[in-house]
C-alpha cells in the first residue's frame, strides 16, 4: 500500500434494485484486475444500527426525524469504526465498494422530512467521506416492488408501490441538490444484470489506479 487514498464507489438504489449483485460483480472484476478491494460491512452492529433495526421491525416506535438522525449517526460509525470503517481502508490505499453512504438516509422512513434537513444531518459524513462516485441503480418501481415482495421476509421499509415511488423521487431531489458537490451517476437497471454490470464498469474503471 502506498498510503494514497483509494477510490470509493458507493452504490445507492432502493432495495430490490439489484445493487448487491452489481457490487459483487464489480468487486470480482476489480480483484481479477489485481486491485485491493474492501467491500463494506452492513453498518448494523453499532448501537445506532441495532436501534434502527428495532425500529424497522416495529419493536420501537419513534418519529421520522429521530429515525433520520439515527441513520446519520450510524453512517458516522460506518465511516470511522476502528476495526472495519471505510475511512481506515481508504487511507491505506485500499479501494472501497460500498452499498452505504449518506444518501441512504434520504430514503426509508425519512420521506416526510425536508430534504435540506436531511442533507444537513448528514453533512459531517459527507465531509469525512465524499465518494469518488455514487451510482444509483434505477429500476422501474413496479419491478422493484415485486423483487422486494419476493425476496424479503418482511417489507420493513416500503408498505406499497406508491411509497417506493415517493422514495425514488426523494433520491432524485437529493441528487439535484447535491449535483455540484457529488459525482452522481445514474445507471439504468432495467436490463439483464450482465448488461448493467458492463455499464457500471465503463463508468467506474477510470477511478481505480494501481
KEKE-3310 file (N, C-alpha, C; in steps of 0.2 Angstrom, whole numbers, plus 5000, padded with zeros to 4 digits):
npx = (5004:5002:4999:4991:4975:4962:4951:4933:4918:4901:4886:4870:4852:4835:4830:4829:4833:4844:4857:4866:4870:4877:4887:4894:4898:4906:4916:4922:4927:4936:4945:4950:4958:4968:4967:4967:4953:4940:4925:4912:4905:4889:4881:4876:4879:4882:4877:4868:4864:4858:4847:4840:4837:4828:4818:4814:4808:4797:4797:4801:4795:4795:4798:4800:4810:4819:4822:4829:4840:4846:4850:4860:4870:4873:4879:4891:4898:4900:4909:4920:4924:4935:4940:4934:4930:4926:4934:4947:4951:4952:4962:4973:4975:4967:4955:4937:4921:4905:4888:4883:4880:4879:4868:4858:4851:4841:4831:4820:4811:4812:4805:4796:4802:4810:4821:4832:4835:4838:4850:4858:4859:4867:4879:4891:4896:4897:4907:4918:4919:4917:4912:4921:4913:4895:4884:4868:4857:4844:4828:4813:4799:4788:4794:4804:4797:4791:4802:4806:4795:4796:4809:4811:4808:4800:4792:4800:4803:4795:4779:4770:4769:4767:4773:4786:4788:4788:4799:4809:4808:4813:4826:4830:4828:4837:4849:4849:4850:4863:4871:4882:4892:4894:4899:4888:4881:4869:4862:4855:4845:4836:4838:4847:4857:4870:4872:4869:4880:4891:4889:4891:4905:4911:4908:4915:4928:4939:4942:4950:4966:4982)
npy = (4994:5011:5022:5031:5038:5027:5023:5026:5019:5021:5013:5016:5014:5009:4996:4980:4985:4978:4982:4975:4963:4970:4976:4965:4959:4970:4970:4957:4958:4969:4963:4953:4960:4964:4973:4979:4977:4982:4977:4984:4981:4978:4992:4988:4984:4993:5002:5012:5006:4994:4999:5005:4994:4988:4998:4997:4984:4986:4985:4996:5012:5027:5044:5052:5061:5057:5044:5047:5054:5044:5036:5045:5045:5032:5030:5038:5030:5019:5024:5028:5018:5009:4996:4991:5002:5013:5024:5020:5010:5017:5026:5018:5015:5006:5001:5005:4998:5001:4999:5008:5024:5042:5046:5036:5039:5047:5040:5027:5029:5043:5050:5060:5071:5088:5090:5097:5097:5084:5083:5092:5085:5074:5080:5080:5067:5067:5077:5070:5059:5059:5051:5045:5042:5040:5028:5027:5014:5013:5007:5002:5006:4996:4984:4984:4983:4971:4963:4966:4960:4947:4943:4947:4943:4951:4966:4979:4992:4998:5001:5000:5002:5015:5022:5018:5024:5037:5038:5036:5048:5056:5053:5058:5071:5074:5071:5081:5093:5090:5090:5098:5095:5082:5067:5060:5046:5040:5024:5014:5002:4993:4981:4966:4958:4957:4966:4978:4978:4979:4993:4999:4996:5003:5016:5017:5012:5020:5026:5019:5016:5009)
npz = (5000:4996:5004:4998:4996:4993:4979:4980:4978:4979:4980:4977:4978:4979:4989:4981:4969:4964:4968:4976:4969:4958:4965:4969:4957:4952:4961:4960:4947:4948:4957:4950:4941:4949:4959:4976:4986:4997:5002:5010:5027:5032:5041:5054:5067:5076:5091:5086:5074:5078:5085:5074:5067:5076:5076:5062:5062:5069:5083:5091:5092:5084:5079:5062:5061:5071:5067:5055:5060:5067:5057:5052:5062:5062:5050:5052:5062:5053:5045:5053:5061:5071:5068:5056:5048:5034:5031:5037:5028:5016:5018:5019:5006:5000:4989:4990:4990:4992:4999:5006:5010:5014:5007:5009:5019:5014:5010:5016:5031:5031:5022:5024:5029:5027:5013:5014:5028:5030:5022:5029:5042:5038:5034:5041:5039:5025:5023:5029:5020:5006:4991:4977:4967:4966:4962:4956:4955:4945:4944:4937:4947:4949:4946:4955:4967:4966:4967:4980:4987:4984:4989:5002:5019:5027:5023:5027:5025:5014:5012:5001:4983:4980:4990:4988:4975:4979:4987:4978:4971:4981:4982:4969:4971:4980:4973:4964:4972:4976:4966:4962:4971:4972:4963:4954:4947:4937:4934:4922:4927:4922:4915:4909:4922:4918:4908:4914:4923:4914:4910:4923:4925:4914:4918:4930:4930:4927:4939:4947:4952:4950)
capx = (5000:5007:4996:4986:4968:4959:4944:4927:4912:4895:4880:4863:4846:4830:4830:4826:4836:4850:4864:4870:4873:4882:4893:4898:4901:4912:4922:4925:4931:4942:4950:4954:4962:4973:4966:4964:4946:4936:4918:4910:4900:4882:4883:4870:4881:4883:4871:4863:4862:4853:4841:4837:4834:4822:4813:4812:4804:4792:4798:4802:4791:4798:4797:4804:4816:4823:4825:4834:4846:4849:4854:4866:4874:4876:4884:4897:4901:4902:4915:4926:4925:4942:4942:4932:4927:4928:4940:4953:4954:4954:4968:4978:4975:4963:4949:4932:4915:4900:4881:4880:4883:4874:4862:4854:4846:4836:4825:4817:4806:4813:4802:4791:4806:4813:4827:4838:4836:4841:4856:4861:4860:4872:4884:4898:4898:4899:4913:4923:4919:4914:4914:4923:4907:4889:4880:4861:4854:4837:4824:4806:4796:4784:4799:4807:4792:4790:4808:4805:4790:4798:4815:4811:4803:4795:4793:4801:4804:4790:4772:4767:4772:4767:4779:4793:4789:4789:4806:4813:4808:4817:4833:4832:4828:4844:4854:4848:4853:4870:4875:4888:4896:4895:4899:4882:4880:4863:4863:4848:4845:4830:4841:4850:4862:4877:4872:4870:4887:4895:4888:4894:4912:4913:4908:4919:4935:4945:4943:4954:4973:4987)
capy = (5000:5017:5027:5036:5037:5023:5025:5024:5019:5020:5011:5018:5011:5006:4988:4977:4987:4974:4984:4969:4960:4974:4977:4958:4959:4975:4968:4951:4961:4973:4959:4949:4965:4965:4979:4978:4979:4981:4978:4986:4978:4981:4995:4987:4981:4998:5004:5015:5001:4990:5003:5006:4988:4988:5002:4994:4978:4988:4984:5003:5017:5034:5049:5051:5065:5053:5039:5050:5056:5038:5034:5049:5043:5025:5032:5040:5024:5015:5028:5029:5012:5007:4989:4990:5008:5014:5029:5017:5006:5021:5029:5013:5015:5000:5003:5003:4997:5001:5000:5013:5031:5046:5046:5031:5042:5051:5036:5024:5032:5050:5054:5066:5077:5092:5087:5101:5095:5078:5084:5095:5080:5070:5084:5078:5061:5070:5080:5065:5053:5060:5046:5047:5041:5037:5026:5025:5009:5015:5002:5003:5005:4990:4979:4984:4981:4964:4960:4966:4956:4940:4941:4949:4940:4956:4973:4983:4999:5001:4997:4999:5004:5022:5024:5017:5029:5044:5037:5037:5055:5060:5052:5062:5078:5075:5072:5088:5097:5089:5089:5102:5093:5075:5064:5056:5043:5036:5018:5011:4995:4989:4976:4960:4960:4957:4972:4983:4977:4982:5000:5000:4995:5008:5022:5017:5009:5025:5029:5014:5017:5005)
capz = (5000:4996:5008:4995:4997:4987:4976:4984:4974:4983:4976:4980:4975:4983:4990:4975:4963:4961:4969:4979:4963:4955:4970:4969:4950:4951:4966:4956:4941:4950:4960:4944:4938:4954:4964:4983:4987:5003:5002:5017:5031:5034:5047:5059:5073:5081:5095:5082:5069:5082:5086:5068:5066:5081:5073:5056:5063:5073:5091:5094:5088:5085:5074:5056:5062:5075:5063:5050:5064:5069:5051:5051:5067:5060:5045:5055:5064:5047:5042:5057:5065:5071:5065:5049:5045:5027:5031:5038:5022:5011:5020:5017:4999:4998:4985:4994:4987:4997:4997:5011:5011:5017:5003:5011:5024:5011:5009:5021:5034:5031:5016:5026:5031:5022:5011:5017:5035:5030:5020:5035:5047:5035:5032:5043:5035:5018:5023:5030:5016:4999:4987:4970:4963:4969:4957:4958:4951:4944:4941:4937:4954:4949:4946:4962:4972:4965:4970:4987:4990:4983:4992:5009:5024:5029:5019:5033:5023:5010:5013:4995:4977:4980:4995:4984:4970:4983:4990:4972:4970:4986:4979:4964:4974:4984:4968:4961:4977:4978:4959:4961:4976:4971:4957:4955:4941:4936:4929:4920:4930:4919:4910:4912:4927:4915:4904:4919:4925:4909:4911:4929:4924:4910:4922:4936:4929:4927:4946:4951:4949:4953)
cpx = (5004:5004:4992:4979:4965:4953:4939:4921:4906:4890:4874:4858:4842:4831:4826:4829:4842:4857:4868:4874:4878:4888:4898:4902:4907:4918:4926:4929:4937:4947:4954:4959:4968:4973:4964:4958:4943:4929:4915:4905:4894:4883:4877:4873:4883:4877:4865:4860:4857:4847:4837:4833:4827:4816:4810:4807:4798:4792:4799:4799:4794:4796:4802:4811:4821:4826:4830:4841:4850:4853:4860:4871:4877:4881:4891:4901:4904:4908:4921:4927:4932:4944:4939:4928:4930:4934:4947:4956:4956:4960:4974:4979:4971:4957:4942:4925:4910:4893:4878:4884:4878:4868:4856:4849:4841:4830:4823:4812:4806:4809:4797:4795:4808:4819:4833:4840:4840:4849:4861:4863:4866:4878:4891:4900:4900:4905:4919:4924:4915:4916:4917:4918:4901:4885:4873:4858:4846:4833:4817:4803:4792:4789:4802:4803:4791:4796:4808:4801:4792:4804:4815:4806:4798:4797:4794:4801:4798:4784:4769:4771:4772:4772:4785:4794:4791:4797:4811:4814:4812:4824:4835:4832:4835:4849:4854:4852:4860:4874:4881:4893:4898:4895:4894:4881:4873:4864:4856:4849:4839:4833:4844:4856:4869:4877:4873:4878:4892:4895:4892:4902:4914:4913:4912:4927:4941:4946:4948:4961:4977:4992)
cpy = (5006:5023:5032:5033:5033:5026:5022:5025:5017:5018:5013:5015:5008:4999:4985:4980:4983:4977:4979:4965:4964:4975:4971:4958:4964:4972:4962:4954:4964:4968:4955:4954:4966:4970:4976:4981:4977:4982:4979:4982:4982:4985:4994:4984:4987:4999:5007:5010:4996:4993:5004:5000:4987:4992:4999:4988:4980:4987:4991:5008:5024:5038:5049:5055:5061:5048:5042:5052:5050:5035:5038:5047:5036:5026:5034:5034:5020:5018:5027:5023:5010:5001:4988:4996:5010:5019:5025:5013:5011:5025:5025:5012:5009:5004:5001:5003:4997:5002:5004:5019:5035:5047:5041:5034:5046:5047:5033:5028:5040:5054:5060:5072:5081:5089:5091:5099:5088:5078:5087:5089:5075:5074:5082:5071:5063:5073:5075:5060:5054:5055:5049:5046:5038:5035:5024:5020:5010:5010:5004:5001:4998:4984:4978:4981:4974:4960:4960:4961:4948:4938:4943:4945:4945:4963:4978:4991:5002:4997:4996:5002:5012:5025:5024:5022:5036:5044:5039:5044:5059:5059:5057:5070:5079:5075:5078:5093:5097:5089:5093:5100:5086:5072:5058:5053:5039:5030:5015:5003:4990:4985:4970:4962:4961:4964:4978:4983:4980:4990:5002:5001:5001:5015:5022:5015:5014:5028:5025:5015:5012:5008)
cpz = (5000:5000:5005:4996:4991:4984:4980:4979:4979:4979:4980:4976:4980:4984:4984:4969:4960:4963:4972:4974:4960:4959:4969:4962:4949:4955:4963:4951:4943:4953:4955:4941:4943:4959:4971:4984:4994:5001:5009:5020:5031:5040:5052:5065:5078:5085:5091:5077:5072:5083:5080:5066:5070:5078:5066:5056:5067:5080:5094:5089:5090:5079:5068:5057:5066:5071:5058:5054:5066:5063:5050:5056:5065:5055:5047:5058:5058:5044:5046:5062:5065:5068:5058:5046:5038:5027:5032:5032:5017:5012:5019:5010:4996:4994:4989:4989:4992:4995:5002:5010:5013:5013:5006:5016:5021:5010:5016:5024:5034:5025:5018:5029:5026:5020:5013:5024:5034:5027:5026:5040:5045:5033:5034:5040:5028:5018:5025:5024:5009:4994:4980:4965:4967:4963:4960:4953:4950:4940:4942:4944:4954:4950:4953:4967:4972:4968:4977:4990:4989:4988:5000:5013:5026:5025:5024:5031:5019:5010:5006:4989:4977:4984:4991:4979:4973:4985:4984:4970:4974:4984:4974:4966:4977:4978:4965:4965:4977:4971:4958:4966:4975:4964:4957:4948:4941:4931:4928:4922:4927:4913:4913:4917:4923:4911:4909:4922:4920:4909:4917:4928:4920:4914:4928:4935:4929:4934:4949:4948:4953:4958)
residu = (UNK:UNK:UNK:UNK:UNK:UNK:UNK:UNK:UNK:UNK:UNK:UNK:UNK:UNK:UNK:UNK:UNK:UNK:UNK:UNK:UNK:UNK:UNK:UNK:UNK:UNK:UNK:UNK:UNK:UNK:UNK:UNK:UNK:UNK:UNK:UNK:UNK:UNK:UNK:UNK:UNK:UNK:UNK:UNK:UNK:UNK:UNK:UNK:UNK:UNK:UNK:UNK:UNK:UNK:UNK:UNK:UNK:UNK:UNK:UNK:UNK:UNK:UNK:UNK:UNK:UNK:UNK:UNK:UNK:UNK:UNK:UNK:UNK:UNK:UNK:UNK:UNK:UNK:UNK:UNK:UNK:UNK:UNK:UNK:UNK:UNK:UNK:UNK:UNK:UNK:UNK:UNK:UNK:UNK:UNK:UNK:UNK:UNK:UNK:UNK:UNK:UNK:UNK:UNK:UNK:UNK:UNK:UNK:UNK:UNK:UNK:UNK:UNK:UNK:UNK:UNK:UNK:UNK:UNK:UNK:UNK:UNK:UNK:UNK:UNK:UNK:UNK:UNK:UNK:UNK:UNK:UNK:UNK:UNK:UNK:UNK:UNK:UNK:UNK:UNK:UNK:UNK:UNK:UNK:UNK:UNK:UNK:UNK:UNK:UNK:UNK:UNK:UNK:UNK:UNK:UNK:UNK:UNK:UNK:UNK:UNK:UNK:UNK:UNK:UNK:UNK:UNK:UNK:UNK:UNK:UNK:UNK:UNK:UNK:UNK:UNK:UNK:UNK:UNK:UNK:UNK:UNK:UNK:UNK:UNK:UNK:UNK:UNK:UNK:UNK:UNK:UNK:UNK:UNK:UNK:UNK:UNK:UNK:UNK:UNK:UNK:UNK:UNK:UNK:UNK:UNK:UNK:UNK:UNK:UNK)
# end
